[in-house]
Amino acid sequence: MEQIAAGVWHTHAPGKTLPPYEGTECYWVGDGKNVLLVDCGDGGLQSQAVLQNDWEHLGRPTVVAVLLTHRHPDHIGGCRWAQAFWQCPLWIHPDDRKAAEAQLGQLALEPVSAGQYQVDGVSFELLHAPGHTPGQLNLWFSQQRLLLAGDNVLGNSTSVIAPPDGDLAAYMQTLQRLLALHPAHIGCGHGALVEDGEGYLRYYLAHRRERSAQILQLLQEGKKRPSEIAAALYRDQLPPEQMAIGIWMVKAQLAWMTSLGEVRRIGEDHYEPA
């Protein structure tokens, strides 16, 4: 565990997630007897042990709630254990609530809205920041200029935006909103703390635009299907067993490019430059 800002601590919870990562980054918010836990890992025994150990090192504060940044299993898998262990509510945005409850066997989650919050003297703004999922939540600590970005930002790679959960048009709007905050540091859903938050968000935006240019080039070369485009884009980046992820990311990119009028869909699964 490490303290990354006044009233904010980081725990790496080992567990199952997408490579190259080997766990989920969780965060504790508070400054005394009460804390908010942001995400709770995949629920595996190793993840549980690390979270419990770090909670004890914090002095066994009251966990007022577990705030779930979004509905994916590597962030919510520990919900049943966390609720039983700390006897606390589980908070999630309404747009991710139904899908999360279905994954958790109808475990009751409480809807939470964007707005200003305070936990034991530590103030932050909860942001609805869709794109990775419809109900993705981020936390903004204006005094510390710290953003906890969930899976909108990853510490060592770009984020996976893939339908049906992902919406690249919404995601690009979210990145612009996050950039307007001018964050100094970003705590990610996976990977290392980002030290140049503003510069990293600019890189994220530029990467998606560069990807559009690459896809347009491949379309002009005659590659019309998402699977063909993904094979060309990711042949040196993804092993064959993960190429389905690449195809879904290409589909998300093509949907965004279609909305911008850069490409058009022809037939069931073919595209061409507009």
C-alpha positions in Angstrom: 0.0 0.0 0.0 1.2 3.5 -0.7 -0.2 7.0 0.0 -0.6 8.9 -3.3 -2.2 12.1 -2.0 -3.5 13.5 1.2 -6.3 11.2 2.3 -5.8 8.7 -0.6 -4.0 5.4 -0.5 -3.4 2.8 -3.3 -3.6 -1.0 -3.0 -2.7 -3.4 -5.8 -5.1 -6.3 -5.5 -3.7 -9.3 -7.4 -6.2 -11.2 -9.5 -7.6 -12.1 -12.9 -7.8 -9.4 -15.5 -6.6 -8.7 -19.1 -2.9 -8.9 -19.8 -0.5 -7.3 -19.5 -2.0 -6.6 -16.0 -2.0 -9.0 -13.1 -4.5 -7.3 -10.8 -6.7 -4.3 -10.1 -5.8 -1.0 -8.5 -8.0 -0.2 -5.6 -8.0 3.0 -3.5 -8.9 4.1 0.0 -10.3 7.6 0.6 -10.5 9.1 4.1 -8.4 10.7 6.8 -9.1 9.1 10.1 -11.7 6.7 11.4 -13.7 6.3 8.1 -12.7 5.3 4.6 -14.3 4.7 1.2 -12.9 1.8 -0.7 -12.8 2.3 -4.5 -13.2 -1.1 -6.2 -12.6 -4.4 -4.6 -10.8 -6.6 -7.0 -11.8 -9.9 -8.5 -12.8 -11.6 -5.3 -10.0 -14.2 -5.3 -8.3 -15.2 -2.0 -5.1 -13.4 -2.8 -7.0 -10.2 -3.5 -9.0 -10.5 -0.3 -5.9 -11.0 1.7 -4.1 -8.0 0.4 -7.1 -5.7 0.9 -7.7 -6.9 4.4 -4.0 -6.5 5.3 -3.9 -2.9 3.9 -7.1 -2.1 5.8 -5.5 -3.3 9.0 -2.4 -1.1 8.3 -4.8 1.8 8.0 -5.9 1.2 11.5 -9.0 -0.8 10.8 -11.2 2.2 9.9 -14.9 1.9 9.3 -15.5 1.3 5.6 -18.5 3.5 4.9 -19.0 2.0 1.4 -17.3 0.3 -1.5 -17.6 2.5 -4.6 -17.5 0.5 -7.8 -16.1 2.4 -10.7 -17.8 0.1 -13.2 -19.3 -3.3 -13.7 -16.5 -5.5 -15.0 -15.7 -8.6 -12.9 -12.1 -7.7 -12.1 -13.5 -4.6 -10.2 -16.7 -6.0 -8.6 -15.8 -9.7 -8.1 -14.9 -9.0 -4.4 -18.3 -7.4 -3.6 -19.9 -10.3 -1.8 -16.8 -10.8 0.4 -16.3 -7.0 1.0 -20.0 -6.5 2.0 -19.8 -9.5 4.4 -16.5 -8.5 5.9 -17.1 -4.8 6.4 -20.9 -4.8 6.6 -21.0 -1.9 4.2 -23.1 -0.8 1.2 -21.9 -1.3 -2.4 -22.3 1.8 -4.6 -22.5 1.8 -8.4 -23.8 4.1 -11.1 -27.4 3.2 -12.2 -26.3 2.6 -15.8 -24.1 -0.3 -14.7 -26.2 -1.5 -11.8 -28.4 -4.1 -13.5 -25.6 -5.8 -15.4 -23.4 -5.9 -12.2 -26.2 -7.4 -10.1 -26.7 -10.1 -12.7 -23.0 -11.0 -12.5 -23.1 -11.1 -8.7 -26.2 -13.3 -8.4 -28.6 -10.5 -7.6 -26.5 -9.1 -4.8 -28.1 -5.8 -4.0 -26.1 -2.7 -5.1 -27.1 0.9 -4.3 -27.2 3.5 -7.0 -24.9 6.5 -6.6 -25.0 9.8 -8.5 -22.4 12.2 -9.7 -21.8 15.1 -7.3 -19.7 16.4 -4.4 -18.8 14.0 -1.6 -16.7 14.0 1.6 -15.3 11.1 3.6 -13.9 12.0 7.0 -12.6 15.4 5.8 -11.5 14.4 2.4 -13.6 16.0 -0.4 -13.9 14.9 -4.0 -16.2 15.1 -6.9 -17.8 11.9 -8.3 -18.0 12.1 -12.1 -20.1 10.1 -14.5 -17.5 9.4 -17.1 -19.0 6.9 -19.6 -17.1 5.2 -22.5 -15.4 2.1 -21.1 -18.9 1.2 -19.7 -22.1 3.2 -19.7 -21.9 3.8 -15.9 -18.1 4.3 -15.4 -17.4 6.6 -12.5 -14.3 8.7 -11.8 -13.2 10.6 -8.7 -11.7 14.1 -8.9 -9.8 15.5 -6.0 -9.4 19.2 -7.0 -7.1 20.2 -4.1 -4.7 17.4 -4.8 -5.3 17.6 -8.6 -5.7 13.8 -8.5 -8.0 11.8 -10.8 -9.0 8.3 -10.0 -10.0 7.2 -13.5 -11.1 3.5 -13.2 -10.5 1.9 -16.6 -10.8 5.1 -18.5 -7.1 5.3 -18.1 -4.5 2.5 -17.7 -1.0 3.0 -16.4 0.9 1.2 -19.0 -1.3 1.0 -22.1 -4.4 2.5 -23.7 -7.8 1.5 -22.4 -9.9 -1.2 -24.1 -13.1 0.3 -25.5 -15.2 -2.5 -27.0 -18.9 -3.0 -27.6 -21.4 -3.8 -26.1 -20.0 -2.1 -23.0 -17.7 0.4 -24.7 -18.8 3.4 -26.7 -15.9 5.3 -28.3 -17.8 8.4 -29.1 -18.8 8.8 -25.4 -15.3 7.9 -24.4 -13.7 10.6 -26.5 -16.1 13.1 -24.9 -15.2 11.8 -21.5 -11.4 12.2 -22.2 -12.0 15.8 -23.2 -13.9 16.5 -20.0 -11.1 14.9 -17.9 -8.4 16.8 -19.8 -10.3 20.1 -18.9 -9.7 19.3 -15.2 -5.9 19.6 -15.8 -5.0 16.6 -13.5 -1.5 16.4 -12.2 -1.7 12.7 -11.4 -4.0 9.9 -12.4 -4.7 6.7 -10.4 -5.6 4.1 -12.9 -7.8 1.0 -12.9 -4.7 -1.1 -13.8 -1.1 -0.2 -13.9 1.2 2.4 -12.4 0.3 5.9 -11.2 0.4 8.4 -14.0 2.6 11.4 -13.0 1.8 13.7 -16.0 -1.9 13.4 -16.0 -2.6 16.1 -18.5 0.0 15.0 -21.0 -1.1 11.4 -20.7 -4.7 12.3 -21.6 -3.5 14.3 -24.6 -1.6 11.1 -25.7 -4.8 9.1 -25.2 -6.8 11.4 -27.5 -4.0 11.5 -30.1 -3.8 7.7 -30.1 -7.4 7.3 -31.1 -7.1 9.8 -33.9 -4.0 8.0 -35.1 -5.9 4.7 -35.0 -8.6 6.3 -37.2 -5.9 7.2 -39.8 -4.5 3.7 -39.7 -7.9 2.2 -40.3 -8.7 4.5 -43.2 -5.5 3.5 -44.8 -6.3 -0.2 -44.4 -9.8 0.4 -45.8 -8.2 2.1 -48.8 -5.9 -0.9 -49.2 -9.0 -3.2 -49.6 -9.4 -4.5 -46.0 -13.1 -4.2 -45.5 -13.9 -6.4 -42.5 -13.2 -5.7 -38.8 -11.4 -9.0 -38.6 -9.1 -8.1 -41.5 -8.3 -4.7 -40.0 -7.7 -6.1 -36.5 -5.3 -8.7 -37.9 -3.3 -6.0 -39.6 -3.3 -3.6 -36.6 -2.6 -6.1 -33.8 -0.6 -8.9 -35.4 2.5 -7.9 -33.4 0.6 -6.8 -30.2 -2.0 -9.5 -29.5 -1.6 -13.3 -29.4 -4.1 -15.3 -31.5 -6.2 -16.2 -28.4 -6.8 -12.5 -27.7 -7.5 -11.3 -31.3 -11.2 -11.3 -30.5 -10.5 -8.3 -28.2 -8.8 -6.5 -31.1 -11.8 -7.1 -33.4 -14.1 -5.6 -30.9 -11.9 -2.6 -30.5 -11.8 -2.1 -34.3 -15.6 -2.3 -34.3 -15.8 0.4 -31.6 -13.4 2.6 -33.7 -15.4 2.0 -36.9 -18.7 2.9 -35.1 -17.1 6.2 -33.9 -15.7 6.9 -37.4 -19.1 6.2 -38.9 -20.7 8.7 -36.6 -18.2 11.3 -37.7 -18.9 10.6 -41.4 -15.4 9.3 -42.0 -16.5 5.7 -43.0 -19.7 4.0 -44.0 -21.0 0.6 -43.4 -21.8 -1.6 -46.5 -23.5 -4.9 -45.9 -23.6 -6.7 -42.6 -19.9 -6.5 -41.7 -18.0 -4.4 -44.3 -16.9 -0.8 -44.3 -15.4 1.6 -46.8 -14.1 5.2 -46.6 -17.0 7.7 -46.8 
